[in-house]
Amino acid sequence: MHIVVCLKQVPDSAQIRVHPVTNTIMRQGVPTIINPYDLFALEQALQLRDTHGGEVTVLTMGPPMAEDSLRKALTFGADRAVLLTDRFFAGSDTLATSFALSSAIKKISETWGTPEIVFTGKQTIDGDTAQVGPGIARRLDLNQLTYVARIAEIDLTEQTATVERRSEGGVQTLKTNLPCLITMLEGTNTMRRGSMPDALRAARAEVVKWTAADAGITDLTKCGLKGSPTVVKRVFAPTPRSERAQLIDLAGLSNDEIGEKLMAEIFARQPGLEAELEKTAAGY
Protein backbone atom coordinates (compact mmCIF):
# COMPACT_ATOMS: atom_id res chain seq x y z
CA MET A 1 0.00 0.00 0.00
CA HIS A 2 1.41 3.38 -1.00
CA ILE A 3 0.21 6.52 0.80
CA VAL A 4 1.17 10.12 0.06
CA VAL A 5 0.81 12.74 2.80
CA CYS A 6 0.91 16.41 1.83
CA LEU A 7 2.48 18.54 4.55
CA LYS A 8 3.07 22.24 4.80
CA GLN A 9 5.67 24.14 6.76
CA VAL A 10 3.87 27.14 8.25
CA PRO A 11 4.88 30.12 10.38
CA ASP A 12 4.26 29.77 14.08
CA SER A 13 0.81 31.37 14.37
CA ALA A 14 1.86 33.26 17.49
CA GLN A 15 4.46 35.22 15.49
CA ILE A 16 2.83 35.79 12.09
CA ARG A 17 3.46 39.15 10.42
CA VAL A 18 1.76 40.54 7.31
CA HIS A 19 3.57 42.58 4.65
CA PRO A 20 2.02 46.07 4.65
CA VAL A 21 2.19 46.44 0.84
CA THR A 22 1.58 42.98 -0.65
CA ASN A 23 -0.73 41.74 2.13
CA THR A 24 1.09 38.39 2.09
CA ILE A 25 2.49 36.55 5.10
CA MET A 26 6.08 37.48 5.91
CA ARG A 27 7.94 34.25 6.58
CA GLN A 28 11.49 35.55 6.96
CA GLY A 29 12.70 35.44 10.53
CA VAL A 30 9.52 33.73 11.81
CA PRO A 31 9.86 30.27 13.46
CA THR A 32 8.21 27.52 11.44
CA ILE A 33 6.40 24.31 12.34
CA ILE A 34 4.58 21.52 10.55
CA ASN A 35 0.99 22.57 10.02
CA PRO A 36 -0.74 21.01 13.08
CA TYR A 37 -3.69 19.67 11.06
CA ASP A 38 -1.29 17.82 8.76
CA LEU A 39 0.08 15.84 11.70
CA PHE A 40 -3.31 14.14 12.13
CA ALA A 41 -3.12 13.11 8.47
CA LEU A 42 0.44 11.83 8.90
CA GLU A 43 -0.39 9.76 11.97
CA GLN A 44 -3.41 8.22 10.23
CA ALA A 45 -1.24 7.32 7.24
CA LEU A 46 1.37 5.71 9.50
CA GLN A 47 -1.33 3.68 11.28
CA LEU A 48 -2.62 2.37 7.94
CA ARG A 49 0.92 1.55 6.87
CA ASP A 50 1.51 -0.35 10.11
CA THR A 51 -1.72 -2.33 9.59
CA HIS A 52 -1.61 -3.02 5.86
CA GLY A 53 2.09 -2.67 5.06
CA GLY A 54 3.55 -0.52 2.32
CA GLU A 55 5.15 2.93 2.31
CA VAL A 56 4.34 6.48 3.33
CA THR A 57 5.72 9.30 1.20
CA VAL A 58 5.57 12.83 2.61
CA LEU A 59 5.44 15.73 0.17
CA THR A 60 5.70 19.46 0.62
CA MET A 61 6.14 22.53 -1.55
CA GLY A 62 8.21 25.35 -0.20
CA PRO A 63 11.64 26.95 0.11
CA PRO A 64 14.75 24.84 0.86
CA MET A 65 14.21 25.36 4.59
CA ALA A 66 11.03 23.26 4.35
CA GLU A 67 13.35 20.25 4.37
CA ASP A 68 13.36 20.57 8.17
CA SER A 69 9.67 19.68 8.35
CA LEU A 70 10.16 16.71 6.05
CA ARG A 71 12.98 15.37 8.21
CA LYS A 72 10.72 15.79 11.23
CA ALA A 73 8.12 13.66 9.44
CA LEU A 74 10.79 11.04 8.77
CA THR A 75 11.55 10.88 12.49
CA PHE A 76 7.90 9.97 13.08
CA GLY A 77 8.27 7.00 10.72
CA ALA A 78 7.57 8.21 7.17
CA ASP A 79 9.49 6.18 4.59
CA ARG A 80 10.29 8.82 2.00
CA ALA A 81 10.32 12.62 1.70
CA VAL A 82 9.94 14.79 -1.39
CA LEU A 83 10.52 18.55 -1.42
CA LEU A 84 9.07 20.52 -4.32
CA THR A 85 11.12 23.70 -4.39
CA ASP A 86 11.65 26.28 -7.11
CA ARG A 87 11.60 30.07 -7.33
CA PHE A 88 8.71 29.73 -9.79
CA PHE A 89 6.47 28.57 -6.91
CA ALA A 90 6.91 31.78 -4.89
CA GLY A 91 3.65 33.54 -4.09
CA SER A 92 1.39 30.60 -4.96
CA ASP A 93 -2.23 30.75 -3.89
CA THR A 94 -4.36 27.64 -3.39
CA LEU A 95 -4.98 27.20 -7.13
CA ALA A 96 -1.29 27.30 -8.03
CA THR A 97 -0.36 25.19 -5.00
CA SER A 98 -2.82 22.42 -5.87
CA PHE A 99 -1.50 22.43 -9.45
CA ALA A 100 2.12 22.04 -8.34
CA LEU A 101 1.37 19.37 -5.73
CA SER A 102 -0.82 17.35 -8.10
CA SER A 103 1.97 17.47 -10.68
CA ALA A 104 4.41 16.19 -8.06
CA ILE A 105 2.02 13.38 -7.05
CA LYS A 106 1.85 12.30 -10.70
CA LYS A 107 5.65 12.18 -10.73
CA ILE A 108 5.64 10.21 -7.47
CA SER A 109 3.20 7.74 -9.04
CA GLU A 110 5.52 7.24 -12.00
CA THR A 111 8.56 6.82 -9.76
CA TRP A 112 7.35 4.78 -6.78
CA GLY A 113 3.87 3.60 -7.72
CA THR A 114 0.38 5.09 -7.68
CA PRO A 115 -0.78 5.89 -4.13
CA GLU A 116 -4.01 4.29 -2.94
CA ILE A 117 -4.64 7.26 -0.64
CA VAL A 118 -3.51 10.88 -0.63
CA PHE A 119 -3.84 12.49 2.81
CA THR A 120 -3.93 16.16 3.76
CA GLY A 121 -4.97 18.02 6.89
CA LYS A 122 -8.37 19.70 6.77
CA GLN A 123 -6.70 23.11 6.30
CA THR A 124 -3.59 25.10 7.20
CA ILE A 125 -3.24 27.61 10.00
CA ASP A 126 -1.76 30.31 7.75
CA GLY A 127 -4.13 30.33 4.75
CA ASP A 128 -7.03 28.64 6.57
CA THR A 129 -8.90 28.03 3.29
CA ALA A 130 -9.25 24.19 3.22
CA GLN A 131 -9.03 24.42 -0.59
CA VAL A 132 -5.74 22.69 -1.47
CA GLY A 133 -6.84 19.13 -0.63
CA PRO A 134 -10.02 19.32 -2.75
CA GLY A 135 -8.03 21.10 -5.46
CA ILE A 136 -5.57 18.19 -5.66
CA ALA A 137 -8.45 15.70 -5.80
CA ARG A 138 -10.05 17.62 -8.67
CA ARG A 139 -6.84 17.78 -10.69
CA LEU A 140 -6.01 14.10 -10.15
CA ASP A 141 -9.64 12.98 -10.62
CA LEU A 142 -9.72 11.38 -7.17
CA ASN A 143 -12.79 10.78 -5.03
CA GLN A 144 -12.47 13.16 -2.09
CA LEU A 145 -13.54 12.59 1.49
CA THR A 146 -13.24 15.77 3.54
CA TYR A 147 -13.40 16.38 7.31
CA VAL A 148 -12.86 12.69 8.03
CA ALA A 149 -12.97 11.81 11.72
CA ARG A 150 -12.23 8.08 11.48
CA ILE A 151 -11.10 5.48 8.96
CA ALA A 152 -13.53 2.63 9.57
CA GLU A 153 -12.13 0.16 7.02
CA ILE A 154 -9.65 -0.12 4.18
CA ASP A 155 -10.31 -3.13 1.94
CA LEU A 156 -7.34 -3.58 -0.38
CA THR A 157 -8.91 -6.63 -2.03
CA GLU A 158 -12.02 -4.72 -3.07
CA GLN A 159 -10.05 -1.46 -3.31
CA THR A 160 -12.51 0.46 -1.13
CA ALA A 161 -12.34 2.80 1.86
CA THR A 162 -15.06 3.34 4.47
CA VAL A 163 -14.82 6.43 6.64
CA GLU A 164 -16.80 8.48 9.12
CA ARG A 165 -17.12 12.11 8.11
CA ARG A 166 -18.20 14.85 10.47
CA SER A 167 -20.81 17.24 9.12
CA GLU A 168 -23.11 19.91 10.50
CA GLY A 169 -25.95 17.42 10.85
CA GLY A 170 -23.93 14.72 12.60
CA VAL A 171 -21.64 11.94 11.36
CA GLN A 172 -21.83 10.48 7.86
CA THR A 173 -20.53 7.00 6.99
CA LEU A 174 -19.17 7.04 3.44
CA LYS A 175 -17.68 4.33 1.25
CA THR A 176 -15.63 5.03 -1.86
CA ASN A 177 -13.32 3.33 -4.29
CA LEU A 178 -9.56 3.67 -4.10
CA PRO A 179 -7.55 5.66 -4.98
CA CYS A 180 -8.98 8.62 -3.09
CA LEU A 181 -8.01 11.78 -1.25
CA ILE A 182 -8.81 12.21 2.44
CA THR A 183 -8.59 15.38 4.52
CA MET A 184 -8.33 14.56 8.22
CA LEU A 185 -10.09 16.42 10.97
CA GLU A 186 -8.28 17.59 14.09
CA GLY A 187 -8.40 15.54 17.29
CA THR A 188 -8.75 12.25 15.42
CA ASN A 189 -5.56 10.71 16.79
CA THR A 190 -2.40 11.48 18.74
CA MET A 191 0.90 11.90 16.93
CA ARG A 192 3.31 9.17 17.95
CA ARG A 193 6.72 9.88 19.37
CA GLY A 194 9.51 9.14 16.93
CA SER A 195 11.74 6.18 17.73
CA MET A 196 15.50 6.41 18.01
CA PRO A 197 16.08 4.26 14.88
CA ASP A 198 13.74 6.52 12.89
CA ALA A 199 15.50 9.62 14.22
CA LEU A 200 18.89 8.27 13.15
CA ARG A 201 17.48 7.26 9.76
CA ALA A 202 15.93 10.70 9.28
CA ALA A 203 19.27 12.39 9.94
CA ARG A 204 20.95 10.31 7.23
CA ALA A 205 18.08 10.10 4.75
CA GLU A 206 18.15 11.84 1.41
CA VAL A 207 15.27 14.24 0.92
CA VAL A 208 14.33 14.10 -2.75
CA LYS A 209 14.32 17.65 -4.14
CA TRP A 210 12.42 18.45 -7.31
CA THR A 211 12.26 21.66 -9.29
CA ALA A 212 9.27 22.49 -11.47
CA ALA A 213 11.00 20.78 -14.38
CA ASP A 214 11.77 17.68 -12.31
CA ALA A 215 8.07 17.39 -11.41
CA GLY A 216 7.14 17.50 -15.08
CA ILE A 217 5.69 21.03 -14.99
CA THR A 218 6.05 22.65 -18.40
CA ASP A 219 3.48 25.45 -18.14
CA LEU A 220 5.03 27.83 -15.62
CA THR A 221 2.17 30.31 -16.04
CA LYS A 222 0.17 28.05 -13.71
CA CYS A 223 2.75 28.38 -10.93
CA GLY A 224 3.55 31.07 -8.38
CA LEU A 225 2.15 34.57 -8.70
CA LYS A 226 1.45 34.13 -12.43
CA GLY A 227 -0.84 31.20 -11.72
CA SER A 228 -2.49 32.77 -8.68
CA PRO A 229 -5.67 34.74 -9.46
CA THR A 230 -6.40 35.35 -5.78
CA VAL A 231 -6.04 39.00 -4.80
CA VAL A 232 -5.92 39.97 -1.12
CA LYS A 233 -7.50 43.40 -0.89
CA ARG A 234 -6.84 44.04 2.78
CA VAL A 235 -5.60 42.22 5.87
CA PHE A 236 -6.58 43.54 9.27
CA ALA A 237 -7.00 42.48 12.87
CA PRO A 238 -10.57 42.16 14.23
CA THR A 239 -11.75 45.15 16.24
CA PRO A 240 -11.62 44.32 19.97
CA ARG A 241 -15.01 44.12 21.62
CA SER A 242 -15.87 46.99 23.89
CA GLU A 243 -18.50 44.99 25.75
CA ARG A 244 -17.29 43.53 29.01
CA ALA A 245 -18.18 40.10 30.32
CA GLN A 246 -21.19 40.15 32.62
CA LEU A 247 -21.25 38.31 35.91
CA ILE A 248 -24.34 36.14 36.45
CA ASP A 249 -25.01 35.27 40.08
CA LEU A 250 -25.98 31.59 40.33
CA ALA A 251 -25.41 31.18 44.04
CA GLY A 252 -28.00 29.10 45.84
CA LEU A 253 -29.68 27.81 42.68
CA SER A 254 -30.31 24.18 41.85
CA ASN A 255 -28.91 22.61 38.65
CA ASP A 256 -32.26 22.98 36.89
CA GLU A 257 -32.57 26.60 37.96
CA ILE A 258 -29.00 27.32 36.79
CA GLY A 259 -29.78 25.87 33.37
CA GLU A 260 -32.99 27.86 33.06
CA LYS A 261 -31.35 31.11 34.09
CA LEU A 262 -28.39 30.68 31.73
CA MET A 263 -30.65 29.84 28.79
CA ALA A 264 -32.84 32.83 29.59
CA GLU A 265 -29.78 35.10 29.56
CA ILE A 266 -28.57 33.65 26.24
CA PHE A 267 -31.96 34.01 24.57
CA ALA A 268 -32.29 37.55 25.88
CA ARG A 269 -29.01 38.51 24.20
CA GLN A 270 -29.78 36.64 20.96
CA PRO A 271 -33.52 37.06 20.33
CA GLY A 272 -33.63 34.91 17.18
CA LEU A 273 -31.69 31.97 18.60
CA GLU A 274 -34.57 30.29 20.46
CA ALA A 275 -36.81 30.18 17.37
CA GLU A 276 -33.91 28.88 15.27
CA LEU A 277 -33.17 26.07 17.73
CA GLU A 278 -36.84 25.10 17.86
CA LYS A 279 -36.96 24.98 14.07
CA THR A 280 -33.84 22.81 13.94
CA ALA A 281 -35.19 20.46 16.60
CA ALA A 282 -38.47 20.10 14.71
CA GLY A 283 -36.52 18.93 11.67
CA TYR A 284 -35.19 15.95 13.56
N, C-alpha and C positions, 0 to 999 in steps of 0.2 A: 504494500500500500504506500503510495507516494502522496504526501501532504505538503502544500505550500502555505506558509504563513506570512502575510504582509505586515511588516512592522513599520513604525515611524519613530524617528528620533525627534522629540519635541522639546521646546524650551520649558524649563521648570515654570509652571504656571504662577508661582509666587513672585517671579522676577521678570515677567514678560514686559517688554517695552514696544511701543508702536512708533514707526517712523512718522514724523510730523508732516512730511510732504507726500510720500507714496502711500501712506496708510497701510503699509505691510509690516509684519512682525519683524523686529530687529533681533537677529539671532546671535550676532557677534557679542562675545563677552558674557553671554547668559548661560548658566549651567543647563545641561541637557539630560533628559532621561528617556527611557522607552515609554511611549504612550501607554498609560496605565491600562486602558481598555484592551490594547493589543496583547497584554500579558495573559488575559483570560483566554484569548484565542490560542496563544502559544501553549498554555498548559493543557487545553482541551486537545490540541493536536498531539502533544506528547503522550497523553493518556491513550488516545486511539492507537498511536504507534506502539505503545507498550502492550496493548491488547491484541492488535491484529498484525503486528510486525510492520516492516517497511522503513521508510525514511521521512524525515521532516526537513524541508528546505525553508530557511527564513530569507525573506527578500525585503530590501528597503531601497528607496530612492532618496538621495541626499548628497551633501558634500562629503569629501573624504573622511571627515571626522565622524560620520555616521557609522563607520566601521566599529566604533566602540560599542554601540548598541547591538550590533550583530555578534560581536564576541561575547557580550553578556548573554545573548540568547544561546550561544553555543555552550556556555557554562551551565545552563539549565538543562541541556541535553539535546539540543537541535543537532542534526547530522551535517548540515551544510549551510553556508551563508553566501548570499549573493548581494553585492552592492552595485546599484545602478547609479553611476555618478558621471556627470558631464555638465559643462558650463551651459549647454543648451537647455538644461532642465530648470535653470534658475527662474524663479518667479512663477512657477506652475500653479495654476488653480486646480480645482478638483477634476475638471475636464481633461486638462493636459496630464495631470498625474495619473488618472485612470488609463489614459492612452499609453503612457510610458510603462506603467506596471503591467498592463495586459500584454504589451509587446515583449517584456522580459519573461512573463510566464510562458508565452509561446516558445521563446528560446529555451527556457528551462525544460519544457516538454520535449523539445527536440533533442536536448542534451542528456537528460536523466530520466525521461519517461513522463507521460501525461499524468498530472496529479488527479487523484479521485476527488479530493476536496481542496478548495482554496479557502483559507480562514482569514478573516480580518476582525479587528475590534468593531464595536458598533459605531464608533466615531473617534475623532482625535480631540485632545483638550485644547489645541491651538485653533484649528479651523472650526471644529464643532459642527460640521455640516452633515456627517453620516452619508456622504454622497459617493465616496471613492469606491467602497465595496460594491454597491449596486452598479456603479459605472464599469468596473472590471467585469462583472457578471454579464452586463449588456454587450460589451465588446467581445467577450469570449463565448457568447451564446451559452452561458451556464444558467441552470436553474438557481435562483437565489432564495435563501432562507435568512431573513433578517431578524434581529433581536431574539436570537435563540437562547433559551435559558438552560436547555438540557438536550444532550444527544441520547435519545432513547435506544436506538439500535442502528448499527451499520451492518448490512448484509452484503458481503463482498461476492457471494455466489450469485445473488439476484441483482447485484449492483444497485442497491437502494439505501437510502438513509431516512430514518424516522426521527423527528425532533419535536421538542415542545417549544413553542414560540409564544412569548408574552405579548399580549395586545391590550388595548384599552378595555376590551370587554371580558378579559380573563386570559386563559391559556389555550392556545390552539395546538393540536397535534397534527403535524404535517408529514407526509411521506413523499419523497421525490427520488428520481433516478440519479445515479452518479454518472459523470462528475457534476459537482455543484459548488456553489459558493455560500459560505455561512458566515454571518457576522454575529459574534458572541456578545451577549449582554454582560454587564458587570455583576460581580458577586456570584458568579456561577461556579467558581472553583477557587482554590487557593494555590498560588504559584509555588511550586516545589523549591526546595533549596538545592542549589547545584552541588554535585558530588565532587570530591577532590579529583578523581580521574577525568571528569568532564572539564574541570577548571584547567587542568594541565593540558588537555587536548585543545581547549579553546585558545590557550596561549600560543600553541604551536601551529594551529590550523591556518590554512590559507583561505582568506576571504576572497571569493571570486569577484573581480571588479570588471564591470562592463560599461563601456561608453554607449552612446546612442547607436553608433555603428555596430558595436558588438551585439547589441540586442536586436539588430535587424531593422532599426528605425531608419527609413530613407527620407520620409517627409518631415523635415525639421520644423515646418510651419505649424505642426500640431503639438510642438513641445514648448515649454517655458512660457515667457510672456507672449510670444507670437501666437501660441495656441491656447491662450487663456482669455476668453471673452469676459470673464468676471471683472467688474469695475467696483472697487470699494469707494463709495462717495464720501463717507465720513466714519471715523471711529471715535467713540467717546465713552466715558464712564457714566454709568447710571447716576441720576441725581439722588443724593441721599434723602431719605424720608425725613420730613420734619416732625412727623407724628411720633410721639413717645409711646412706649409700651404702657398699657394700663393694668393696674393691679386689680385683680378680682378676688374679693374676700370670700373664701370657701370654708372658713372655720366653722366647725359645729354642724356641718351639713352631712347627710348620709351620702352614700355613693350615687344613689338614684337622683338625689337633689343636686349633687355636683354636676352630674351629666345634664340634667335639665337646665341648670343655670348657664352652663358653658354653651350649650346649643342655643339657648335664647340670646346670649351675647353675640354669638357668631351670626345668627340670622338677623339680628338687629343691625349689624354692621354691613351685611351683604343681603339686602332685601330679596333679591331674585334667587338666592341659592336654595331656599327651602322648596320653592315650586319646582326648580330644576331637579333636585334630588327626588322629589315625589314622582316626577315624570319619568325619570330614569328607573326608579324602582317599579313603576307600573309596567315598564317594558319587559321586565324579567318575570 
